Each structure stands twice: as C-alpha cells, then as structure tokens.
C-alpha cells in the first residue's frame, strides 16, 4: 500500500518537477551571484520554501533590509496563500500528524495538484499520506534545484537578467493546465476579471491584496450558489432513486 501511495504521489508531482528544478536552479544562481553559498540556498529552500518570496528575499538580503521591511514584504508577496488555503481547511481537517507539514508545504503548484478533485484514495489515512508525499516530492524538487543552481553558479558565468519572470511563467503554466483539465472555467474567469478590475482601480503597486479579497468574496458567493444547486440536484437524484426502487418492488409483487 505504501509503495502504491508513493508511486501515485510521484506521478502526480512529475509536472511540477521540471518547473521547480528549473526555478530552483534560478534561485540558487541568484543566491550565488549575490555572494551566498550552497548552504544558504539549501537552508532557505528547506526552512523557508516560499517560491517567489525567495527570489525577493535575495534582494532583501543584499540590500540590508530591516526585519520590519522583510516581514511586510513577505506578507504582501505571499498574501495569496491566506486566501486560497481556506479551501484546504476541510481537506486537511483530519490530517493528523501530517497536518503541520502539509500546511507548511502548501505552495501554489502543490495546491493546484491537490485541489483538482482527483483523489486516488478513498481511505482518509491513505489520502493524507498521499498528500504528504506529493508535498514532500514538490519541496524536494525545489531544494534540489536550489542546490544545483548554487553549484552551477560557482563554475558557470550566468546572466540573471529577466530570471525573475520565471515564477510568472510557472503561474501561467499552472493556470493553463487547470483551464485545459476542467470544464468549469468560472473560478478562473472570476480571478482574471477581479484582478483586472483591481489593477485598473488601484494600480500595479497596490492591486494584489484588493484583488485577493475580491476573488475570495466572489468565489465564496459563487460557492454558496453552487452548493445549493448541488444539494438540490442531489435531492432530486435521491428521490428518483427511491421512486425507481419502489417501482421494482411493485413489479416484484
């Protein structure tokens, strides 16, 4: 059972592997060019594991930013986690010993993998174990890329111009994958429209938090309507099943 769980988790995480190793490599190279060795790159990826914030963190380290500045910047950059992680509360509610790590390791890409509705296990313990391994595989790819990038940066001359766009590219790839694998595009369209509205109203420097709030509010309202619709549909199916069962009994008599 354990081998099957690990295998399923690995196969699930393969699409993230290529992206994380490449992006982690970029981060490792940035750290090396900033004067921080492989130990720093590995430590940040193991204990911080914040993706885009690690890229921003390189600038904070080299610029001598204060602790307050670092905290505020982290909140701003990673504020999206506060919103989309709400949808994982139910999934992680009974995660037991896995819960602390699952919360820590919830990145955009891991969230994308674990929230697509394709759970290969019905047993709660097996499902939590599966989620743990998906999260662990994803982080291992990031750490591997960070270490590799730091080592390569020490021996290969490399221009870091434009490398900060790599995280944006990964977000676009994740969005495209979800768009192609689901027929329900309402959440994606809600996110796009909310972001564009906030970008116009608040500008490029201040739109992120308002956009997250608007997306959360919109999806909460939509989810409520979807829930009522699904419940009504379920009641109709249940009633139809009861009528069919009664018809069979009458025929049998």
Buried (B, 14 or more C-beta within 10 A) or exposed (E): EEEEBBEBBEEBBEBBBEBBBBBBBBBBBBBBBBEBBBEBBBEBBBEEBBBBBBBBBBEBBBEEBEEEEBEEBBEBBBBBBEBBEEBBEEBBEEBEEBBEBBBEBBBBBBBBBBBEEEEEBEEEBBBBBBBBBBBBBBBBBBBBBBBBBBBBBEEEEBEBEEBBEBBEEBBEBBBEBBEEEEEEEEBBEBBEEBBEBBBEEBEEEEBBBBBBBBBBEBBEEEEEEBEEEEEEEEEEEEEEEEEEEEEEEEEEE
